[in-house]
Amino acid sequence: MAMVAKDTAVEKIEATENEKVKISIIPRFCKGCEICVKLCPTKVLGMEMFTVKVVDIDKCTVCMACELRCPDFAIFVEKKK
């Protein structure tokens, strides 16, 4: 019986967090549409090399507008307790 090795890809996730929120971005999914950046009422997000980046996590109010409107499911917001 032959053993076959499985290729397992590890998805690159850029996570930024503080005591109240964790914002995770999957750069490969982001198409650079800037919808999340434009919708963020407190300017937490910005663009760098056509990919969304967290610029100031301490301003995040956890409104989740960025996650809800991302057409590519590239951003996730997790409220901490």
C-alpha atoms as a printed R data frame, in Angstrom:
   type eleno elety resid chain resno       x      y      z
1  ATOM     1    CA   MET     A     1   0.000  0.000  0.000
2  ATOM     2    CA   ALA     A     2   1.507  3.309 -1.114
3  ATOM     3    CA   MET     A     3   1.307  6.432  1.008
4  ATOM     4    CA   VAL     A     4   0.299  9.573 -0.853
5  ATOM     5    CA   ALA     A     5   1.338 12.938  0.539
6  ATOM     6    CA   LYS     A     6  -1.362 15.553  0.597
7  ATOM     7    CA   ASP     A     7  -0.565 19.127 -0.326
8  ATOM     8    CA   THR     A     8  -1.936 21.379  2.353
9  ATOM     9    CA   ALA     A     9  -1.990 25.092  1.685
10 ATOM    10    CA   VAL     A    10  -1.866 27.479  4.568
11 ATOM    11    CA   GLU     A    11  -3.880 30.633  3.908
12 ATOM    12    CA   LYS     A    12  -2.078 33.864  4.744
13 ATOM    13    CA   ILE     A    13  -4.157 35.899  7.177
14 ATOM    14    CA   GLU     A    14  -3.109 39.306  8.444
15 ATOM    15    CA   ALA     A    15  -4.616 39.820 11.894
16 ATOM    16    CA   THR     A    16  -4.524 43.031 13.905
17 ATOM    17    CA   GLU     A    17  -6.036 43.210 17.352
18 ATOM    18    CA   ASN     A    18  -6.381 45.158 20.557
19 ATOM    19    CA   GLU     A    19  -8.339 44.499 23.764
20 ATOM    20    CA   LYS     A    20 -11.775 45.021 22.155
21 ATOM    21    CA   VAL     A    21 -11.530 43.815 18.547
22 ATOM    22    CA   LYS     A    22  -9.616 41.563 16.148
23 ATOM    23    CA   ILE     A    23  -9.624 42.378 12.423
24 ATOM    24    CA   SER     A    24  -8.422 39.630 10.089
25 ATOM    25    CA   ILE     A    25  -7.725 40.162  6.398
26 ATOM    26    CA   ILE     A    26  -7.072 37.491  3.765
27 ATOM    27    CA   PRO     A    27  -4.949 39.417  1.222
28 ATOM    28    CA   ARG     A    28  -5.439 36.812 -1.533
29 ATOM    29    CA   PHE     A    29  -9.209 37.393 -1.464
30 ATOM    30    CA   CYS     A    30  -9.008 41.218 -1.525
31 ATOM    31    CA   LYS     A    31  -9.510 42.678 -5.011
32 ATOM    32    CA   GLY     A    32  -8.806 46.240 -3.890
33 ATOM    33    CA   CYS     A    33 -12.327 47.569 -4.471
34 ATOM    34    CA   GLU     A    34 -12.015 49.891 -1.427
35 ATOM    35    CA   ILE     A    35 -15.652 49.404 -0.388
36 ATOM    36    CA   CYS     A    36 -14.606 48.581  3.175
37 ATOM    37    CA   VAL     A    37 -12.289 51.599  3.342
38 ATOM    38    CA   LYS     A    38 -14.994 53.975  2.106
39 ATOM    39    CA   LEU     A    39 -17.657 52.563  4.450
40 ATOM    40    CA   CYS     A    40 -15.559 52.665  7.627
41 ATOM    41    CA   PRO     A    41 -16.930 55.623  9.630
42 ATOM    42    CA   THR     A    42 -13.791 55.965 11.756
43 ATOM    43    CA   LYS     A    43 -11.110 55.446  9.069
44 ATOM    44    CA   VAL     A    44  -9.672 52.274 10.598
45 ATOM    45    CA   LEU     A    45  -8.818 50.830  7.183
46 ATOM    46    CA   GLY     A    46  -6.639 52.003  4.330
47 ATOM    47    CA   MET     A    47  -5.206 50.669  1.087
48 ATOM    48    CA   GLU     A    48  -1.630 49.565  0.453
49 ATOM    49    CA   MET     A    49  -0.535 48.003 -2.834
50 ATOM    50    CA   PHE     A    50  -4.200 47.468 -3.855
51 ATOM    51    CA   THR     A    51  -4.958 45.508 -0.672
52 ATOM    52    CA   VAL     A    52  -6.848 46.614  2.429
53 ATOM    53    CA   LYS     A    53  -4.777 47.191  5.577
54 ATOM    54    CA   VAL     A    54  -5.629 48.110  9.153
55 ATOM    55    CA   VAL     A    55  -4.246 51.602  9.786
56 ATOM    56    CA   ASP     A    56  -5.595 52.432 13.251
57 ATOM    57    CA   ILE     A    57  -7.343 49.589 15.074
58 ATOM    58    CA   ASP     A    58  -7.870 51.708 18.188
59 ATOM    59    CA   LYS     A    59 -10.463 53.784 16.290
60 ATOM    60    CA   CYS     A    60 -12.588 50.685 15.498
61 ATOM    61    CA   THR     A    61 -16.123 50.815 16.927
62 ATOM    62    CA   VAL     A    62 -16.858 47.220 15.826
63 ATOM    63    CA   CYS     A    63 -19.715 48.386 13.561
64 ATOM    64    CA   MET     A    64 -18.734 45.556 11.171
65 ATOM    65    CA   ALA     A    65 -19.705 47.559  8.061
66 ATOM    66    CA   CYS     A    66 -16.443 46.500  6.402
67 ATOM    67    CA   GLU     A    67 -17.091 42.791  6.905
68 ATOM    68    CA   LEU     A    68 -20.759 42.981  5.933
69 ATOM    69    CA   ARG     A    69 -20.114 44.829  2.674
70 ATOM    70    CA   CYS     A    70 -16.944 43.070  1.483
71 ATOM    71    CA   PRO     A    71 -17.951 41.319 -1.756
72 ATOM    72    CA   ASP     A    72 -14.934 39.003 -1.557
73 ATOM    73    CA   PHE     A    73 -15.191 37.861  2.094
74 ATOM    74    CA   ALA     A    74 -11.645 39.135  2.630
75 ATOM    75    CA   ILE     A    75 -12.169 40.849  5.992
76 ATOM    76    CA   PHE     A    76 -13.455 39.531  9.315
77 ATOM    77    CA   VAL     A    77 -14.186 41.490 12.475
78 ATOM    78    CA   GLU     A    78 -14.349 39.706 15.812
79 ATOM    79    CA   LYS     A    79 -15.564 41.586 18.868
80 ATOM    80    CA   LYS     A    80 -13.803 40.540 22.044
81 ATOM    81    CA   LYS     A    81 -15.553 40.314 25.387
